[in-house]
Amino acid sequence: MTSSAASYNRIRIGSAPDSWGVWFPDDPRQVPWQRFLDEVARAGYEWIELGPYGYLPTDPARLTEETSARGLKVSAGTVFTGLHHGPAVWEKTWAHVADIAALTRAMGADHLVVIPSFWRDDKTGEVLEDRTLTPEQWRHLTSQTERLGHEVGDRFGLRIVVHPHADTHIDSEENVSRFLDGTDADLVSLCLDTGHYAYCGGDSVKLIETYGERIGYLHLKQVDPEILAEVVANEVPFGPAVARGVMCEPPAGVPALEPVLAAAQRLDAELFAIVEQDMYPCPPDRPFPIAERTRRFLRSCGA
């Protein structure tokens, strides 16, 4: 083991269905789940996320059999929320969360990635609501997220990690800081996605150094700065931006991942760092070589 490899001993690398172009439980343009599991293991990853609920088998016994046969373990599940709408959406939100949290727990994972709802449609670009929250909506967002963190922890023993995301209300440095400052650190942590944060103008290393105790999980991703400049200038929605290749294969984009990994390693915490290269839709033969090269690149960084 090299000295650099030893220096990243607190970081566990994985990948996700997203890196195989999977955004939906069922879509003819996506690779079958068996192929994803086969290829993610063959590419050298040990940890995976569940991806969209229903893509992988939802029966814990069967999913355990399928993952164990390939030497894979689950790091997290993912849920989508619109908690800035307040208590009125709680029951609907919990109905979505509960099944996913139960499967996540049954698979031995400790984290639930929480993605805020989009303010514009990620396919059509239709504006669904104002991109700026009112003070009341911010209060709803913070209080209801804390409620979610409490309930998920109490009922399932999971830790929520909220994912700043392009075209949502938790996106830029300003909004991420406002969200973190407005939520209880004991209930709410952050899933820092390096690509989405760069997409929205943020500096991942600065965020880790400023809010280190709130960083509970990482998604490793890069953006192509030239494509991003066009996306921002033309106000291209997130879905079409991904189709243009705005999220690119490391190490071709930004941010550089070595400083991010180094900053994360300096935290006194064990962290998952899950590769998530958005590329829906994509040809079925494209993901595996990228995943294999990315794993090799991360190893060269010491991860």
C-alpha positions in Angstrom: 0.0 0.0 0.0 1.3 3.4 -0.9 1.5 6.3 1.6 -1.3 8.1 -0.3 -3.5 5.0 -0.2 -3.0 4.8 3.5 -3.9 8.5 3.9 -7.5 7.9 2.6 -8.3 5.0 4.9 -11.4 6.7 6.2 -13.1 6.9 2.7 -15.1 4.0 1.2 -15.5 4.2 -2.5 -18.6 3.0 -4.3 -20.8 3.6 -7.4 -24.5 3.8 -8.2 -27.1 3.0 -10.8 -26.9 6.7 -11.9 -23.4 5.9 -13.3 -25.1 3.4 -15.6 -27.6 6.0 -16.9 -30.4 4.8 -14.5 -32.8 7.5 -13.4 -36.1 5.6 -13.2 -37.4 2.3 -11.7 -38.3 1.1 -15.2 -37.2 2.6 -18.5 -36.4 0.8 -21.8 -33.4 3.0 -22.4 -31.7 1.8 -19.1 -29.6 -1.3 -18.7 -31.3 -4.2 -16.8 -30.5 -4.3 -13.1 -28.7 -7.6 -13.4 -26.3 -6.1 -15.9 -25.7 -3.1 -13.6 -24.8 -5.4 -10.7 -22.6 -7.6 -12.8 -20.7 -4.6 -14.3 -20.4 -2.5 -11.1 -18.7 -5.5 -9.4 -16.5 -6.2 -12.4 -15.4 -2.5 -12.5 -14.0 -2.9 -9.0 -16.6 -1.4 -6.7 -17.7 -3.0 -3.4 -20.4 -0.5 -2.4 -23.6 0.6 -4.3 -26.6 2.7 -3.7 -30.1 1.4 -4.3 -30.9 4.0 -7.0 -34.5 4.7 -7.9 -36.8 2.5 -5.8 -38.0 -0.5 -7.8 -35.0 -0.6 -10.2 -33.2 -3.2 -8.0 -35.3 -5.9 -6.4 -37.3 -4.6 -3.4 -37.4 -7.9 -1.6 -34.6 -7.7 0.9 -33.9 -11.5 0.8 -33.6 -11.5 -3.0 -31.5 -8.3 -3.1 -29.2 -9.7 -0.5 -28.7 -12.8 -2.5 -28.0 -10.9 -5.7 -25.6 -8.4 -4.1 -23.8 -11.0 -1.9 -23.2 -13.3 -4.9 -21.3 -10.4 -6.5 -19.5 -9.2 -3.4 -21.5 -6.0 -3.2 -22.9 -4.1 -0.2 -25.4 -1.2 0.0 -24.3 2.2 1.3 -27.6 4.1 1.0 -31.1 4.5 -0.4 -32.4 7.7 -2.0 -35.7 9.6 -1.5 -37.2 12.7 -3.2 -38.9 15.3 -1.2 -40.8 18.7 -1.4 -40.6 19.6 2.2 -40.7 23.4 1.6 -44.4 22.9 1.0 -44.8 22.3 4.8 -46.8 19.9 6.9 -49.4 19.5 4.2 -47.1 17.2 2.2 -45.8 15.2 5.2 -48.1 12.1 4.8 -47.4 11.9 1.1 -43.6 12.3 1.8 -43.6 9.6 4.5 -45.4 7.2 2.3 -42.6 7.6 -0.3 -39.9 7.4 2.4 -41.0 4.5 4.5 -40.6 1.7 2.0 -37.3 2.9 0.8 -36.0 3.4 4.3 -37.1 -0.1 5.3 -35.3 -1.7 2.4 -32.2 0.5 3.1 -32.2 -0.7 6.7 -32.8 -4.3 5.7 -29.7 -4.1 3.5 -27.5 -3.0 6.4 -27.0 0.6 5.2 -27.0 3.6 7.5 -27.7 6.5 5.2 -30.7 7.8 3.3 -29.9 10.4 0.6 -32.6 13.1 0.5 -33.0 15.0 -2.8 -35.2 18.2 -2.8 -37.8 18.6 -5.5 -37.0 20.5 -8.7 -38.3 24.0 -9.3 -38.4 23.3 -13.0 -39.1 20.1 -14.9 -35.8 18.3 -15.6 -37.0 17.1 -19.0 -39.2 19.9 -20.5 -37.8 22.9 -18.6 -41.3 23.9 -17.6 -41.1 26.2 -14.6 -43.0 24.5 -11.8 -42.6 27.1 -9.1 -40.4 30.1 -8.2 -36.8 29.3 -8.0 -36.5 31.4 -4.8 -38.1 30.3 -1.6 -40.1 32.7 0.6 -39.1 33.0 4.3 -42.0 30.8 5.2 -41.0 28.2 2.8 -37.5 28.2 4.2 -38.9 27.7 7.7 -41.0 24.8 6.3 -37.9 23.3 4.6 -35.7 23.4 7.6 -38.3 22.3 10.2 -39.8 19.5 8.0 -36.3 18.2 7.1 -35.5 18.0 10.8 -38.7 16.1 11.4 -37.7 13.7 8.6 -34.3 13.2 10.2 -35.9 12.5 13.6 -38.5 10.1 12.2 -36.1 8.2 9.9 -33.6 7.9 12.8 -36.2 6.9 15.3 -38.1 4.3 13.2 -35.3 2.9 11.0 -32.0 3.8 12.6 -30.9 5.7 9.5 -29.1 9.1 9.1 -30.5 11.4 6.5 -27.9 13.2 4.2 -29.5 16.0 2.2 -28.2 16.3 -1.4 -27.7 19.9 -2.8 -28.8 19.5 -6.4 -29.0 21.6 -9.6 -32.5 23.1 -10.3 -33.6 22.7 -6.7 -33.8 25.2 -3.9 -30.7 23.8 -2.1 -28.1 24.5 -4.8 -25.7 27.4 -4.4 -23.2 28.2 -1.7 -25.6 30.8 -0.3 -28.5 28.4 -0.2 -26.5 25.4 1.1 -25.1 27.6 3.9 -28.6 28.9 4.8 -30.0 25.4 4.9 -27.2 24.1 7.2 -27.3 27.1 9.5 -31.1 26.6 9.8 -31.0 22.9 10.7 -30.0 20.9 13.7 -26.6 19.1 13.2 -27.9 16.2 15.3 -30.7 15.5 12.8 -29.5 16.7 9.4 -26.2 16.0 7.6 -25.2 16.8 4.0 -24.5 14.6 1.0 -22.0 16.8 -0.8 -22.2 16.0 -4.5 -19.0 17.6 -5.9 -20.4 17.9 -9.4 -23.8 19.4 -8.5 -22.1 21.9 -6.2 -19.6 23.0 -8.9 -22.6 23.1 -11.4 -24.2 25.7 -9.0 -20.9 27.7 -8.5 -19.8 26.2 -5.2 -16.3 25.2 -3.9 -16.4 21.7 -2.4 -13.2 21.9 -0.5 -14.3 25.2 1.1 -17.6 23.7 2.1 -15.9 20.7 3.7 -13.5 23.0 5.5 -16.3 25.3 6.7 -19.0 22.8 7.6 -16.9 19.7 8.2 -19.0 18.3 11.0 -22.1 18.4 8.7 -20.6 16.4 5.9 -22.1 13.0 6.2 -21.6 11.5 2.8 -20.0 12.3 -0.6 -21.0 11.9 -4.2 -17.9 12.1 -6.5 -18.7 13.8 -9.8 -17.2 16.4 -12.2 -18.6 18.9 -14.6 -17.3 19.9 -18.0 -16.6 23.7 -17.6 -17.2 24.5 -21.2 -20.5 22.8 -21.4 -21.5 24.2 -18.1 -20.8 27.7 -19.3 -23.2 27.2 -22.2 -25.8 25.6 -19.9 -25.7 28.6 -17.5 -25.7 31.2 -20.3 -28.7 29.6 -22.1 -30.6 28.6 -18.9 -30.7 24.9 -20.0 -32.6 22.7 -17.5 -30.7 19.9 -15.7 -32.0 17.0 -17.8 -31.0 18.4 -21.2 -27.7 19.6 -19.7 -26.9 16.0 -18.7 -27.8 14.8 -22.2 -25.3 17.3 -23.5 -22.6 15.8 -21.3 -22.3 18.4 -18.6 -21.3 15.7 -16.1 -18.1 14.3 -17.4 -15.7 11.4 -16.8 -12.9 12.2 -14.2 -10.4 13.6 -14.3 -11.5 15.7 -17.3 -13.6 18.2 -15.4 -14.0 20.2 -12.2 -13.6 20.1 -9.3 -10.3 18.2 -9.0 -11.1 15.2 -6.8 -7.8 14.8 -5.1 -8.2 18.0 -2.9 -11.8 17.0 -2.1 -10.7 13.6 -1.0 -7.8 15.1 1.0 -10.2 17.6 2.7 -12.6 14.8 3.5 -9.9 12.6 4.9 -8.9 15.4 7.4 -12.4 15.1 8.9 -12.7 12.8 11.9 -15.3 10.6 10.2 -15.7 7.5 8.1 -17.3 8.6 4.8 -18.7 7.0 1.8 -17.7 8.5 -1.5 -20.0 7.2 -4.2 -19.2 7.8 -7.9 -22.3 9.2 -9.6 -21.8 10.3 -13.2 -25.1 11.5 -14.4 -25.6 10.3 -18.0 -29.2 9.6 -18.7 -29.9 8.5 -21.4 -26.8 6.7 -22.6 -25.9 3.7 -24.8 -25.8 0.5 -22.8 -22.2 -0.3 -23.6 -20.9 3.2 -22.5 -21.0 3.0 -18.6 -18.8 0.0 -17.9 -15.5 1.3 -19.4 -16.0 4.7 -17.8 -16.7 3.1 -14.4 -13.6 0.9 -14.7 -11.4 3.9 -15.7 -12.9 6.0 -12.9 -12.2 3.4 -10.3 -8.6 3.1 -11.6 -8.3 6.9 -11.4 -9.5 7.0 -7.8 -7.1 4.3 -6.8 -4.3 6.4 -8.3 -5.5 9.3 -6.0 -5.2 6.9 -3.1 -8.9 6.1 -2.6 
